[in-house]
Amino acid sequence: MDVAGRAADMLREYLFNAPMLFLLAGTHLYFTLHLRLIQRKIPQGIRLSIAGAKGQTKEGGITAYSALATALAATIGTGNIIGISAAIAVGGPGAVFWCWLTGVFGIATCYAECFLSVKYKVTGRGGTVTGGPMYVLERRLKKRRLAAVFALFTVLASFGIGSSVQAHSIRTAAERMFSAPPGITGILVASLAGLVIIGGNRQIAHVCNWLVPVMSAIYLGGCVWILVRNADVLPAAAGVIVRSAVSGRAVMGGIAGRAVLTGIRTGIQKGLFTNEAGLGSVPMAAAAADTKDPVTQGLVSMTGPFWDTVVMCAVTGLAIVSSMLSSPERFTCAAPEQLCFLAFEELPAGGFLLSLSLALFAFATIIGWNIYGTSAARYLWGERGIMAYQACYLCFAWLGAVMSMELVWGCSDLFNSLMALPNLAALWLLRREIHT
């Protein structure tokens, strides 16, 4: 087990550092230029997503808004909260700026990969609509083996980052809020997730339609409350974030002062993997939408990185940094993952509010990632493999609540990174087909 863990960590560290960061960042920049700064169409994408919430669908499909809500459910998670806390602790406040900027550029790649997946999606028996990079690789590029590799990595990643890791986060939140036993938490999480998942994509999408706005409102409401309380230092907090993004000078003592290169690397790393643009997961939700127009769905889906990284990252970062400026003594020698909790302690029942947000985010990720894993399992084994996959998925949700997560974290990050390679290959090979 230790040997496997060390091997996974070594390969993950290699992929997470220069090669993968340059590949993803370069792809984001290329498609930003190729699509003529498509980020300017975010308001149009938001309008289309709101209009799509009222649309009608055929049997087996979901609305454009539901596809977006499902993708947001899968991507907005503990990484947006704990990840930003860790980024600030390791790379300084400037990491927030680089995370935010990476999210801006990632919007273009998200549009491109969703465009291709909608264009080459398929409708199976019973009217089930499915798609994703594996169908792009097989139907357009005739690379069946590479498509199968992507699907396999997706299944393996879903057991980790989609199921067990999120269940472990819920366990931590439940222990903090209610001192709940891990075994009971695991049974409840697996049971509730099973009740949602058994209804298929349409039921998952229906739950995500209301869960995403509710959980986002709870968390963002708390962050806005913190910002209002710290209104007098907000300009200074924004200034610290921008200045430390381009300056290696230490700020605010020993908590956040790091070299500028560390801040850049940490911020870009968190930004690239938080919104999942380029990893190939979001296109599977986009392909399930009941639309044949890849441009429209691409515009709707690309608002995901905007909400997930651009908005959530900026609000979380400002809330933490403004609290650090208001009460620096509380943050001295704080653990990286505790910065957001310390900021929320300014609010009445702030610890409970943040724990509840983390639990809701994690549960939403569990049901959202099931769509990705189910799509991959359907591609690999057909309809007969779906029930077996979902049973395994729920077992991993229970295991995540009761077991140590060090090896699971390393392996899930590794498989998440490996998903990106076939997807990015398809994007670059088919880049001339992608248009607005």
Secondary structure, DSSP 8 states (H G I E B T S, - for coil): -HHHHHHHHHHHHHHHTHHHHHHHHHHHHHHHHHTTSGGGGHHHHHHHHHHHTT----TT-B-HHHHHHHHHHHHSSHHHHHHHHHHHHHH-THHHHHHHHHHHHHHHHHHHHHHHHHHT-EE-GGG-EE-SHHHIIIIIT--HHHHHHHHHHHHHHIIIIIIIHHHHHHHHHHHHHH---HHHHHHHHHHHHHHHHTTHHHHHHHHHHHHHHHHHHHHHHHHHHHHHHTGGGHHHHHHHHHHHHH-----TTTTT---HHHHHHHHHHHHHHHS-TTTSSHHHHHHTBS---HHHHHHHHTHHHIIIIIIHHHHHHHHHHHHHHH-GGGGTT--GGGHHHHHHTTSTTHHHHHHHHHHHHHHHHHHHHHHHHHHHHHHHH-GGGHHHHHHHHHHHHHHHHHS--HHHHHHHHHHHHHHHHHHHHHHHHTGGG---
